[in-house]
Amino acid sequence: MAAIAGHRLQSLVDESVFLGLGRAVAERGHLGRRARAELTETLVRYADTARGLGATHLTLIGTEPIRRAADASAIVHEVGVATGLPLHVLSHEEEAYLTIIGVTEGLPVDHETLVVDVGGGSSEFCVVDPTRRPRAIGLRLGSAGLTDRFVAHDPPTTSELATMRAAALETVGAAPDAQPVEIVAVGGTASNLLKLIPAAALDRSLTRERIEEALATLSTDPAAVVAERHLVNPIRARILPGGAAIMAAITARYGVDRIRVSDAGIREGAILAVAHAGWAWRDRLAELAHGWRG
C-alpha cells in the first residue's frame, strides 16, 4: 500500500508471505482446497488492512502459478467472493510490463533496458527501449524448479550445481535477443543474493564475481545456516543456489558483468499503472511500459 505523488510512491504498508504456490502447482498441477483457502485468507487480510487505512484503489493480481493451476477458475471465484475484488490473472507480457513500470517508476525510458524477475517456477524477461514495442517472454526456469529437478543434497554437491548451471544456461538461450545498456533484476532471488555479499548489499548490484562468491557460500553451508547467518527465509535459502545459477546464466547470455537489483517491481508497477490509467490499465500496459511525463 502506498501514497502516490507524481511518479513517486511512499510506502505505507509492505507485507509479504511465502505461500509456495509455484511449488504446489508444479507438484500437483493445482493448488487444491487447502492452499486456495490459505491464499484467499491472506488476500482478505491484505484487503481489510488497506481498506482500514483508507485505500481507494485495491488491485489483486495473479502471476505464473495461477496461470498454470488447473483450478485457476476456482481460485479467481473464491478470491472474488471473499474479497469483493476481481483477481486479475496476468499474462507473461502483462507481468513483465508491470515490472518495467515499477522499476522505472513510470518515467520515460531513454535507453534499452532488460528487466528480469527470477522466481521459483519461472523467470520473466522484458526488454524496453524508447521506440519499439516492449518485448516480453516468460521461461519455465525458476529456482525451485531447478532445485526440485537436480538437487538431492543440502548443501548441493558440486555436480548438482554444475547440472543446474548447465540447464539454466541452456534455457536462458531462449530469452529475448537484446543488447541492453542496463540489466535490472527484481524479486526474491536477486534481493536475497545481495544478503550473502556485503559489498553487493551496499551498492545493490550483482557482478559475475559476486554471484560466484554467493554460489561458493551456498555450496558450502546448509540452508539452515544460510538462513540464520544471512537472514534469508529458510524456504528461500534451500532454493537460492538454483536462483544464483540462473543469475549467472543471465550474465553469460548477455555478456554483461553487472546487474542492478531493484526493490521495486510488479506491485509498485501495478499501483502506478492503476493510478495513471484507471480501470483501463490492462489495455494500456504496452504503452505505459515506455513511461509517461507528468
Residue pairs with C-beta under 8 A, 6 or more apart in sequence:
1 11
1 12
1 13
1 14
1 49
1 50
1 53
1 55
2 9
2 10
2 11
2 12
2 268
2 271
3 9
3 10
3 12
4 10
4 271
4 272
4 275
6 294
7 105
7 106
7 107
7 272
8 105
9 105
9 268
9 271
9 272
12 53
13 49
13 50
13 53
15 46
15 49
17 42
18 233
18 235
18 236
19 35
19 38
19 39
19 42
20 120
20 235
21 31
21 35
21 39
21 65
21 66
21 69
22 64
22 65
22 119
22 120
22 121
22 122
22 142
22 144
22 145
23 120
23 121
23 144
23 148
24 30
24 31
24 32
24 35
24 65
25 31
25 65
25 68
25 69
25 121
26 121
26 144
26 145
26 148
29 68
29 69
29 70
30 69
30 70
30 71
31 39
31 65
31 69
31 71
31 75
32 71
36 71
36 74
36 75
36 78
37 78
39 75
39 79
40 78
40 79
40 82
40 83
43 60
43 79
43 82
43 83
43 87
44 82
44 83
47 58
47 60
47 83
47 84
47 85
50 58
51 58
57 274
57 275
58 83
58 85
59 85
59 88
59 270
59 271
59 274
60 79
60 83
60 85
60 86
60 87
60 88
61 87
61 88
61 89
61 90
61 98
61 266
61 270
62 72
62 75
62 76
62 87
62 88
62 89
62 90
63 90
63 95
63 119
63 266
64 92
64 95
64 119
64 121
64 122
64 124
64 138
65 121
66 72
66 75
66 76
66 87
66 89
67 89
67 90
67 91
67 92
68 121
69 75
72 89
75 87
76 86
76 87
76 89
79 85
79 87
80 86
80 87
88 282
90 98
92 124
92 136
92 137
92 138
93 134
93 136
93 285
93 286
94 282
94 285
95 117
95 124
95 136
95 138
95 266
96 115
96 117
96 124
96 125
96 126
96 134
96 136
96 137
96 138
97 126
97 134
97 136
97 269
97 285
97 286
97 288
97 289
98 266
98 269
98 270
98 273
98 285
99 115
99 117
99 124
99 126
99 186
99 265
99 266
99 269
100 109
100 113
100 115
100 126
100 128
100 134
100 269
100 289
101 268
101 269
101 272
101 273
101 285
101 288
101 289
101 291
102 186
102 262
102 264
102 265
102 266
102 267
102 268
102 269
102 270
102 272
103 113
103 115
103 184
103 186
103 262
103 264
103 265
103 269
104 113
104 128
104 291
105 264
105 268
105 272
106 269
106 272
106 273
106 276
106 288
106 291
106 292
107 291
108 130
108 290
108 291
108 292
108 293
109 128
109 129
109 130
109 289
109 290
109 291
110 130
111 129
111 130
111 181
111 182
112 127
112 128
112 129
112 178
112 179
112 180
112 181
112 182
113 127
113 128
113 129
113 180
113 181
113 182
113 183
113 184
114 125
114 126
114 127
114 176
114 178
114 180
114 182
114 183
114 184
114 254
115 124
115 125
115 126
115 128
115 183
115 184
115 185
115 186
116 123
116 124
116 125
116 126
116 183
116 184
116 185
116 186
116 250
116 259
117 123
117 124
117 185
117 186
117 187
117 265
117 266
118 141
118 142
118 143
118 185
118 187
118 189
118 190
118 243
118 246
118 247
118 250
119 142
119 143
119 187
119 188
119 189
120 142
120 143
120 144
120 145
120 239
121 140
121 142
121 144
121 145
122 138
122 139
122 140
122 141
122 142
122 145
123 138
123 139
123 141
123 142
123 172
123 246
124 136
124 137
124 138
125 136
125 137
125 138
125 139
125 175
125 176
126 134
126 135
126 136
126 176
126 289
127 134
127 135
127 136
127 176
127 178
127 180
128 134
128 135
128 289
128 290
130 290
133 286
134 286
134 289
134 290
135 176
135 178
136 176
137 174
137 175
137 176
139 171
139 172
139 174
139 175
140 171
141 167
141 168
141 171
141 172
141 246
142 242
142 246
143 189
143 239
143 240
143 241
143 242
143 243
143 246
144 239
144 242
145 242
146 164
146 167
146 168
146 239
146 242
146 245
146 246
147 156
147 164
147 238
147 239
147 241
147 242
149 167
150 156
150 160
150 163
150 164
150 167
150 242
151 160
151 164
151 241
151 242
152 160
153 160
154 222
154 223
154 238
155 218
155 219
155 220
155 221
155 222
155 223
155 241
156 164
156 218
156 219
156 241
157 219
158 219
161 215
161 219
161 241
161 245
164 241
164 242
164 245
165 245
165 248
165 249
167 245
168 242
168 245
168 246
168 248
168 249
169 249
169 252
169 253
171 249
172 246
172 249
172 250
172 252
172 253
173 253
175 250
175 253
178 254
179 254
180 254
180 256
182 260
183 250
183 254
183 256
183 258
183 259
183 260
184 259
184 260
184 261
184 262
185 206
185 247
185 250
185 259
185 260
185 261
185 262
186 261
186 262
186 263
186 264
186 265
186 266
187 265
188 236
188 243
189 240
189 243
189 244
189 246
189 247
190 206
190 243
190 247
190 259
190 261
191 261
191 263
192 230
192 232
192 233
192 236
192 237
192 240
192 243
193 200
193 206
193 210
193 211
193 214
193 240
193 243
193 244
193 247
193 261
194 200
194 201
194 204
194 206
194 261
195 201
195 230
195 231
195 232
196 213
196 214
196 217
196 218
196 226
196 230
196 232
197 206
197 210
197 213
197 214
199 210
200 206
200 207
200 210
200 261
204 260
204 261
204 262
205 258
205 259
205 260
205 261
206 247
206 258
206 259
206 261
207 257
207 258
207 259
208 248
208 251
208 257
211 244
211 247
211 248
211 251
212 248
214 240
214 244
215 241
215 244
215 245
215 248
217 226
218 226
218 240
218 241
218 244
219 241
221 229
223 234
223 237
223 238
223 240
224 234
224 237
226 232
226 237
226 240
227 233
227 234
227 237
230 237
232 240
247 259
250 259
251 257
251 259
270 281
273 281
273 284
273 285
273 288
274 281
276 288
276 292
277 284
277 288
281 288
